[in-house]
């Protein structure tokens, strides 16, 4: 399934405690329709000591957020996304519905 966001995109959060936040996508999980966004939906996780973290304790990490709550930001403006076939390459590309420009 094609999603309107990809890893590395800047997005605006539309709903929830972090509404209005603009941040970068760190990971996308298309099978669950979720994405991890930098600094958004931060949770505290209690961990036992292990080889990676010998101390253990409480760590803070980002939890996944549903992609329907995210909107792509292009040129500092939140925009909807469309898909069309590029005339030069013949490949399907994403474009901004607000400006009409192709999104790289």
DSSP file (Angstrom, degrees, kcal/mol; ACC not computed):
  #  RESIDUE AA STRUCTURE BP1 BP2  ACC     N-H-->O    O-->H-N    N-H-->O    O-->H-N    TCO  KAPPA ALPHA  PHI   PSI    X-CA   Y-CA   Z-CA
    1    1 A X              0   0    0      0, 0.0     2,-0.3     0, 0.0    29,-0.0   0.000 360.0 360.0 360.0 133.2    0.0    0.0    0.0
    2    2 A X        -     0   0    0      2,-0.0     2,-0.3     1,-0.0     0, 0.0  -0.642 360.0-158.7 -82.9 136.7    1.3    3.4   -0.9
    3    3 A X        -     0   0    0     -2,-0.3    27,-0.0     2,-0.2    -1,-0.0  -0.751  24.4-126.7-111.6 161.2    1.4    6.0    1.8
    4    4 A X  S    S+     0   0    0     -2,-0.3     2,-0.3    63,-0.0    68,-0.1   0.535  92.0  56.7 -84.7  -5.5    1.5    9.8    1.6
    5    5 A X        -     0   0    0     67,-0.0     2,-0.3     4,-0.0    -2,-0.2  -0.919  62.4-170.2-126.7 153.7    4.6   10.0    3.8
    6    6 A X    >   -     0   0    0     -2,-0.3     3,-1.8    21,-0.0    19,-0.3  -0.873  41.7 -75.5-133.0 165.9    8.1    8.5    3.7
    7    7 A X  T 3  S+     0   0    0     -2,-0.3    19,-0.2     1,-0.2     3,-0.1  -0.417 119.2  26.2 -60.5 133.2   11.1    8.3    6.0
    8    8 A X  T 3  S+     0   0    0     17,-1.9    -1,-0.2     1,-0.3    18,-0.1   0.239  89.7 131.2  95.8 -13.4   12.9   11.6    6.1
    9    9 A X    <   -     0   0    0     -3,-1.8    16,-2.3    15,-0.1     2,-0.5  -0.394  59.3-124.0 -70.1 148.7    9.8   13.7    5.3
   10   10 A X  E     -A   24   0A   0     63,-0.4    63,-3.0    14,-0.2     2,-0.3  -0.836  39.1-178.3 -89.7 131.3    8.9   16.8    7.4
   11   11 A X  E     -AB  23  72A   0     12,-3.0    12,-2.2    -2,-0.5     2,-0.4  -0.899  26.1-134.8-131.7 158.5    5.4   16.4    8.7
   12   12 A X  E     -AB  22  71A   0     59,-3.0    59,-2.0    -2,-0.3     2,-0.5  -0.944  25.7-126.7-110.9 134.7    2.9   18.4   10.8
   13   13 A X  E     - B   0  70A   0      8,-2.4     7,-3.2    -2,-0.4    57,-0.2  -0.704  22.4-172.5 -83.5 127.6    1.0   16.6   13.5
   14   14 A X        +     0   0    0     55,-3.2     2,-0.3    -2,-0.5    -1,-0.1   0.680  61.3  22.9 -95.4 -21.1   -2.8   17.2   13.1
   15   15 A X  S    S+     0   0    0     54,-0.6     3,-0.3     3,-0.1     2,-0.1  -0.968  89.3  35.2-147.0 157.6   -4.2   15.6   16.3
   16   16 A X  S >  S-     0   0    0     -2,-0.3     3,-1.5     1,-0.2    -3,-0.0  -0.439 101.6 -37.7  99.0-170.0   -3.3   14.6   19.8
   17   17 A X  T 3  S+     0   0    0      1,-0.3    -1,-0.2    -2,-0.1    23,-0.0   0.765 136.5  49.5 -63.5 -27.4   -1.1   16.0   22.5
   18   18 A X  T >  S+     0   0    0     -3,-0.3     3,-2.1     3,-0.1    -5,-0.3   0.081  78.7 155.1-101.8  22.7    1.5   17.1   20.0
   19   19 A X  T <   +     0   0    0     -3,-1.5    -5,-0.2     1,-0.3     3,-0.1  -0.236  66.3  21.0 -55.2 132.5   -0.9   18.8   17.6
   20   20 A X  T 3  S+     0   0    0     -7,-3.2    -1,-0.3     1,-0.3     2,-0.2   0.265  88.1 136.7  93.2 -11.1    0.8   21.5   15.5
   21   21 A X    <   -     0   0    0     -3,-2.1    -8,-2.4    -8,-0.1     2,-0.5  -0.496  41.7-153.4 -72.4 135.4    4.3   20.1   15.9
   22   22 A X  E     +A   12   0A   0    -10,-0.2     2,-0.3    -2,-0.2   -10,-0.2  -0.956  33.8 141.1-109.9 123.1    6.5   20.0   12.8
   23   23 A X  E     -A   11   0A   0    -12,-2.2   -12,-3.0    -2,-0.5     2,-0.3  -0.918  48.1 -89.1-153.4 174.1    9.1   17.3   12.8
   24   24 A X  E     -A   10   0A   0     -2,-0.3    14,-2.8   -14,-0.2     2,-0.4  -0.683  36.1-117.9 -95.9 144.2   10.9   14.6   10.7
   25   25 A X  E     -C   37   0B   0    -16,-2.3   -17,-1.9    -2,-0.3    12,-0.2  -0.676  25.5-176.8 -80.7 128.6    9.8   11.0   10.2
   26   26 A X  E     -     0   0B   0     10,-3.0     2,-0.3    -2,-0.4    11,-0.2   0.787  67.4  -0.2 -93.9 -34.0   12.3    8.5   11.5
   27   27 A X  E     -C   36   0B   0      9,-1.3     9,-2.7   -21,-0.1     2,-0.4  -0.990  58.4-150.0-156.5 150.0   10.6    5.3   10.5
   28   28 A X  E     -C   35   0B   0     -2,-0.3     2,-0.5     7,-0.2     7,-0.2  -0.986   1.6-165.6-126.9 135.8    7.4    4.2    8.6
   29   29 A X  E >>> +C   34   0B   0      5,-3.4     5,-1.9    -2,-0.4     3,-1.1  -0.827   8.4 179.6-118.6  89.1    5.5    1.0    9.2
   30   30 A X  T 345S+     0   0    0     -2,-0.5     3,-0.3     1,-0.3    -1,-0.1   0.800  78.1  61.0 -63.9 -29.8    3.1    0.6    6.2
   31   31 A X  T 345S+     0   0    0      1,-0.2    -1,-0.3     2,-0.1    -2,-0.0   0.783 116.9  32.0 -68.6 -24.7    1.6   -2.7    7.4
   32   32 A X  T <45S-     0   0    0     -3,-1.1    -1,-0.2     2,-0.2    -2,-0.2   0.412 105.8-124.6-107.4  -1.4    0.3   -0.9   10.6
   33   33 A X  T  <5S+     0   0    0     -4,-0.8    34,-2.1    -3,-0.3    35,-0.3   0.892  70.8 123.0  55.9  43.6   -0.3    2.5    9.0
   34   34 A X  E   < -CD  29  66B   0     -5,-1.9    -5,-3.4    32,-0.3     2,-0.3  -0.914  42.2-167.2-133.2 158.5    2.0    4.1   11.6
   35   35 A X  E     -CD  28  65B   0     30,-2.6    30,-3.0    -2,-0.3     2,-0.6  -0.988  22.0-127.2-143.2 150.9    5.1    6.2   11.7
   36   36 A X  E     -C   27   0B   0     -9,-2.7   -10,-3.0    -2,-0.3    -9,-1.3  -0.899  27.9-163.8 -99.4 124.8    7.7    7.3   14.3
   37   37 A X  E >   -C   25   0B   0     -2,-0.6     3,-2.0    26,-0.4   -12,-0.2  -0.909  29.2-100.9-113.7 136.2    8.1   11.0   14.3
   38   38 A X  T 3  S-     0   0    0    -14,-2.8   -14,-0.1    -2,-0.4     3,-0.1  -0.329 102.3  -4.5 -59.7 119.6   11.1   12.7   16.0
   39   39 A X  T 3  S+     0   0    0      1,-0.2     2,-0.4    -2,-0.2     3,-0.3   0.548 107.1 116.1  77.4   8.4   10.2   14.1   19.4
   40   40 A X  S <  S+     0   0    0     -3,-2.0    23,-0.4     1,-0.2    -3,-0.3  -0.896  74.5   7.6-114.7 141.1    6.5   13.2   19.1
   41   41 A X  S    S-     0   0    0     -2,-0.4    22,-2.3     1,-0.2     2,-0.3   0.928  81.4-170.8  58.7  49.9    4.5   10.7   21.2
   42   42 A X  E     -E   62   0C   0     -3,-0.3     2,-0.3    20,-0.2    20,-0.2  -0.572   3.9-173.6 -77.3 129.6    7.4   10.3   23.6
   43   43 A X  E     -E   61   0C   0     18,-3.2    18,-2.2    -2,-0.3     2,-0.5  -0.799  24.0-123.0-118.9 161.9    6.9    7.5   26.2
   44   44 A X  E     -E   60   0C   0     -2,-0.3     2,-0.5    16,-0.2    16,-0.2  -0.933  27.3-166.9-105.9 127.6    8.9    6.3   29.2
   45   45 A X  E     -E   59   0C   0     14,-3.4    14,-2.8    -2,-0.5     2,-0.5  -0.958  15.0-139.3-119.4 129.0    9.9    2.6   29.0
   46   46 A X  E     -E   58   0C   0     -2,-0.5     2,-0.4    12,-0.2    12,-0.2  -0.751  27.8-171.3 -86.6 125.6   11.3    0.7   32.0
   47   47 A X  E     -E   57   0C   0     10,-3.3    10,-2.2    -2,-0.5     2,-0.2  -0.921  20.0-131.7-123.8 145.3   14.2   -1.5   31.0
   48   48 A X        -     0   0    0     -2,-0.4     8,-0.3     8,-0.2     5,-0.2  -0.511  46.3 -86.2 -80.4 157.3   16.2   -4.2   32.8
   49   49 A X        +     0   0    0      6,-0.3     2,-0.2    -2,-0.2     5,-0.2  -0.444  62.4 158.2 -63.0 138.2   20.0   -4.1   32.7
   50   50 A X        -     0   0    0      3,-2.3     6,-0.1    -2,-0.1    -3,-0.0  -0.838  57.0 -80.1-147.7-175.3   21.3   -5.8   29.5
   51   51 A X  S    S+     0   0    0     -2,-0.2     3,-0.3     1,-0.2    -2,-0.0   0.866 128.6  43.9 -62.8 -37.3   24.5   -5.8   27.4
   52   52 A X  S    S+     0   0    0      1,-0.3     2,-0.5     2,-0.1    -1,-0.2   0.902 128.5  26.1 -74.9 -41.8   23.4   -2.6   25.5
   53   53 A X        +     0   0    0     -5,-0.2    -3,-2.3     1,-0.1    -1,-0.3  -0.844  67.6 178.8-125.9  92.0   22.3   -0.7   28.6
   54   54 A X  S    S+     0   0    0     -2,-0.5    -1,-0.1    -3,-0.3    -5,-0.1   0.776  80.6  50.8 -68.9 -26.2   24.2   -2.0   31.7
   55   55 A X  S    S-     0   0    0      1,-0.2    -6,-0.3    -7,-0.1    -1,-0.2   0.878  87.1-165.6 -77.0 -39.3   22.5    0.4   34.1
   56   56 A X        +     0   0    0     -8,-0.3     2,-0.3    -6,-0.1    -8,-0.2  -0.454  30.8 120.5  77.9-162.8   18.9   -0.3   33.1
   57   57 A X  E     -E   47   0C   0    -10,-2.2   -10,-3.3    -2,-0.1     2,-0.5  -0.729  67.2 -23.8 110.1-156.2   16.3    2.2   34.3
   58   58 A X  E     -E   46   0C   0     -2,-0.3     2,-0.3   -12,-0.2   -12,-0.2  -0.864  55.9-175.1-104.3 123.9   13.8    4.4   32.6
   59   59 A X  E     -E   45   0C   0    -14,-2.8   -14,-3.4    -2,-0.5     2,-0.5  -0.883  18.2-136.6-115.1 150.7   14.4    5.5   29.0
   60   60 A X  E     +E   44   0C   0     -2,-0.3     2,-0.3   -16,-0.2   -16,-0.2  -0.904  33.2 160.1-105.3 132.6   12.4    7.9   26.9
   61   61 A X  E     -E   43   0C   0    -18,-2.2   -18,-3.2    -2,-0.5     2,-0.3  -0.972  41.5 -97.5-147.3 160.4   11.6    7.0   23.3
   62   62 A X  E     -E   42   0C   0     -2,-0.3     2,-0.3   -20,-0.2   -20,-0.2  -0.610  32.9-151.8 -81.0 137.5    9.2    7.9   20.5
   63   63 A X        -     0   0    0    -22,-2.3   -26,-0.4   -23,-0.4   -23,-0.1  -0.740  32.0 -88.7-102.1 156.4    6.2    5.6   20.0
   64   64 A X        -     0   0    0     -2,-0.3     2,-0.3   -28,-0.1   -28,-0.2  -0.293  38.4-157.3 -65.1 149.2    4.5    5.2   16.6
   65   65 A X  E     -D   35   0B   0    -30,-3.0   -30,-2.6    -3,-0.0     2,-0.1  -0.949  29.1 -97.6-125.3 146.7    1.7    7.6   15.6
   66   66 A X  E >   -D   34   0B   0     -2,-0.3     3,-1.7   -32,-0.2   -32,-0.3  -0.387  26.6-132.5 -67.4 139.3   -1.1    6.8   13.0
   67   67 A X  G >  S+     0   0    0    -34,-2.1     3,-1.6     1,-0.3    -1,-0.1   0.696 101.4  71.4 -70.0 -17.4   -0.3    8.3    9.6
   68   68 A X  G 3  S+     0   0    0    -35,-0.3    -1,-0.3     1,-0.3   -34,-0.1   0.705  94.3  57.6 -68.8 -16.2   -3.8    9.8    9.3
   69   69 A X  G <  S+     0   0    0     -3,-1.7   -55,-3.2   -55,-0.1   -54,-0.6   0.261  96.9  81.4 -93.5  11.0   -2.7   12.3   12.0
   70   70 A X  E <   -B   13   0A   0     -3,-1.6     2,-0.4   -57,-0.2   -57,-0.2  -0.927  54.9-170.9-120.9 142.8    0.3   13.5    9.9
   71   71 A X  E     -B   12   0A   0    -59,-2.0   -59,-3.0    -2,-0.4     9,-0.1  -1.000  30.0-113.3-132.1 132.6    0.4   16.0    7.0
   72   72 A X  E     -B   11   0A   0      7,-0.4     7,-2.7    -2,-0.4     2,-0.5  -0.337  22.9-147.5 -65.8 140.0    3.4   16.6    4.8
   73   73 A X  E     +F   78   0D   0    -63,-3.0     2,-0.4     5,-0.2   -63,-0.4  -0.956  18.4 178.4-111.3 122.3    5.1   19.9    5.0
   74   74 A X  E >  S-F   77   0D   0      3,-2.7     3,-1.1    -2,-0.5    29,-0.0  -0.992  72.5  -6.5-126.6 124.0    6.7   21.2    1.8
   75   75 A X  T 3  S-     0   0    0     -2,-0.4    -1,-0.2     1,-0.2     3,-0.1   0.897 130.0 -57.7  56.8  43.6    8.5   24.6    1.7
   76   76 A X  T 3  S+     0   0    0      1,-0.2     2,-0.4    -3,-0.1    -1,-0.2   0.639 119.7 106.0  63.7  18.7    7.3   25.3    5.3
   77   77 A X  E <  S-F   74   0D   0     -3,-1.1    -3,-2.7     2,-0.0     2,-0.2  -0.995  72.2-125.1-129.0 129.6    3.6   24.9    4.3
   78   78 A X  E     +F   73   0D   0     -2,-0.4     2,-0.3    -5,-0.3    -5,-0.2  -0.536  41.8 174.0 -70.8 135.6    1.4   21.9    5.1
   79   79 A X        -     0   0    0     -7,-2.7    -7,-0.4    -2,-0.2     2,-0.1  -0.973  33.2-112.6-144.7 154.2    0.0   20.4    1.9
   80   80 A X        -     0   0    0     -2,-0.3    17,-2.2    -9,-0.1    18,-0.4  -0.462  36.5-126.6 -80.3 162.8   -2.0   17.5    0.6
   81   81 A X  E     +G   96   0E   0     15,-0.2     2,-0.3    -2,-0.1    15,-0.2  -0.905  25.2 178.8-118.3 139.0   -0.3   15.0   -1.7
   82   82 A X  E     -G   95   0E   0     13,-2.4    13,-2.3    -2,-0.4     2,-0.4  -0.827  19.0-134.8-125.4 170.2   -1.3   13.7   -5.1
   83   83 A X  E     +G   94   0E   0     -2,-0.3     2,-0.3    11,-0.2    11,-0.2  -0.991  28.4 158.9-128.7 137.7    0.4   11.2   -7.5
   84   84 A X  E     -G   93   0E   0      9,-2.1     9,-3.1    -2,-0.4     2,-0.5  -0.971  44.4 -95.5-149.1 163.4    0.9   11.5  -11.2
   85   85 A X  E     -G   92   0E   0     -2,-0.3     7,-0.2     7,-0.2     2,-0.2  -0.704  41.0-123.3 -85.0 128.3    3.2   10.1  -13.8
   86   86 A X     >  -     0   0    0      5,-3.3     4,-2.0    -2,-0.5     5,-0.1  -0.512  10.9-142.9 -71.6 133.1    6.3   12.2  -14.5
   87   87 A X  T  4 S+     0   0    0     -2,-0.2    -1,-0.1     1,-0.2    -2,-0.0   0.872  96.3  45.0 -65.6 -37.7    6.5   13.2  -18.2
   88   88 A X  T  4 S+     0   0    0      1,-0.1    -1,-0.2     3,-0.1    -2,-0.0   0.940 128.5  20.9 -74.2 -48.7   10.3   12.9  -18.3
   89   89 A X  T  4 S-     0   0    0      2,-0.2    -2,-0.2     0, 0.0    -1,-0.1   0.721  89.7-132.5 -96.9 -23.1   10.9    9.6  -16.6
   90   90 A X     <  +     0   0    0     -4,-2.0     2,-0.2     1,-0.3    -3,-0.1   0.586  64.0 128.2  79.5  10.1    7.5    7.9  -16.9
   91   91 A X        -     0   0    0     -5,-0.1    -5,-3.3     1,-0.0     2,-0.4  -0.635  68.8-101.0 -99.1 158.0    7.5    7.1  -13.2
   92   92 A X  E     -G   85   0E   0     -7,-0.2     2,-0.3    -2,-0.2    -7,-0.2  -0.636  47.6-178.5 -76.3 126.9    4.9    7.8  -10.5
   93   93 A X  E     -G   84   0E   0     -9,-3.1    -9,-2.1    -2,-0.4     2,-0.3  -0.909  26.7-118.3-127.6 154.9    5.8   10.8   -8.4
   94   94 A X  E     -GH  83 103E   0      9,-0.5     9,-2.8    -2,-0.3     2,-0.3  -0.688  33.4-174.3 -87.3 144.7    4.3   12.6   -5.5
   95   95 A X  E     -GH  82 102E   0    -13,-2.3   -13,-2.4    -2,-0.3     2,-0.4  -0.980  29.1-107.6-139.6 155.2    3.3   16.3   -5.9
   96   96 A X  E  >  -G   81   0E   0      5,-2.8     4,-2.2    -2,-0.3   -15,-0.2  -0.658  17.3-155.5 -80.6 126.9    2.0   19.0   -3.7
   97   97 A X  T  4 S+     0   0    0    -17,-2.2    -1,-0.1    -2,-0.4   -16,-0.1   0.718  93.7  53.9 -74.5 -19.3   -1.6   19.8   -4.4
   98   98 A X  T  4 S+     0   0    0    -18,-0.4    -1,-0.2     3,-0.1   -17,-0.1   0.928 127.8  14.1 -79.2 -48.1   -1.1   23.3   -3.0
   99   99 A X  T  4 S-     0   0    0      2,-0.1    -2,-0.2     0, 0.0     3,-0.1   0.656  91.1-130.6-103.4 -18.4    1.8   24.4   -5.2
  100  100 A X     <  +     0   0    0     -4,-2.2     2,-0.1     1,-0.3    -3,-0.1   0.431  60.1 138.4  82.5  -1.5    1.7   21.7   -7.9
  101  101 A X        -     0   0    0      1,-0.1    -5,-2.8    -6,-0.1    -1,-0.3  -0.462  59.8-107.9 -79.8 149.3    5.5   21.0   -7.5
  102  102 A X  E     -H   95   0E   0     -7,-0.2     2,-0.5    -2,-0.1    -7,-0.3  -0.561  30.0-133.6 -73.7 136.9    6.9   17.5   -7.6
  103  103 A X  E      H   94   0E   0     -9,-2.8    -9,-0.5    -2,-0.2    -1,-0.0  -0.827 360.0 360.0 -95.1 126.2    8.1   16.4   -4.1
  104  104 A X              0   0    0     -2,-0.5    -1,-0.1   -11,-0.1    -9,-0.1   0.473 360.0 360.0 -76.7 360.0   11.6   14.8   -4.2
